[in-house]
Amino acid sequence: MFGDKRIGFIGAGNMASVLIKGILKARLVDDNSIYASDIDLEKLDSLKSEYGINTVFKDNKKIVNECDIIILAVKPQIMEKVMKEISGSLTSEKLIISIAAGISTEFIDSFANNTPLRIIRAMPNTPALIMEGATAICPGEKISEDDLRIAKEIFSAVGVVAIVDESQMDAVTGLSGSGPAYIFMIIEALSDAGVKMGLSRDISMKLAAQTVMGAAKLQIDTGMHPGRLKDMVTSPGGTAIAGIHTLEQGGLRTTLINAVEQATLRSIQLGKKNGK
């Protein structure tokens, strides 16, 4: 689908592995058109064995030289080191996609050596591990419609994609980036409640997790407002409205809103601390 373009991953961790799996499943390119480098030889051997891709141990420059699309999948704290290493090989012909949290397009562009770089910043979340991710992407100034299409297709292979302004990326971190942790806590709490009321742990966990997944899928598939779906469950004087009353007393809505707000503010703080 991408023609003869080659995709190179600098960093071969979990998210890189997931994206490679999604790209191949969606047949965007074949395995011979994917390259990866990492300091961990075992990770590369595993990727090569599972997907048949080209692996280049530690040679990040080779990735840039060989590939048309460069996906920066390294930890934020080593991004500066990586960018200094590959800056001499970067050209305006390369599409650069960064999934490093908190790293701005401006920071990456600062290594351009007066070369206008095509940069897209992306924030996928952990459900991408099962092809159910939520990814926000923001295009840099030099990005074309075709560049944006390519990025959307890559991340659509592992879930849903939303286009946002870069100024909104900290809010994305607070909502969908950190959000799975909030939902895991909700599943755990529902499971604990089931155990308290006499259900076994296995049954309680199974019902809680499936309830969360089913409710989310129902909202996505119908497109109905969550409030309307809630009203469909709450019959007059029934059990659900009694439970909702307790949730309102406990400030569930306010607590979740505050959690997203605090995570967003923390993302802003970390960005300033790192100077990125």
Beta strands, then each sheet from edge to edge (+ up, - down):
strand 1: 7-10
strand 2: 34-37
strand 3: 54-55
strand 4: 69-72
strand 5: 95-98
strand 6: 118-123
strand 7: 133-139
strand 8: 159-163
sheet 1: 3+ 2+ 1+ 4+ 5+ 6+ 7- 8-
end
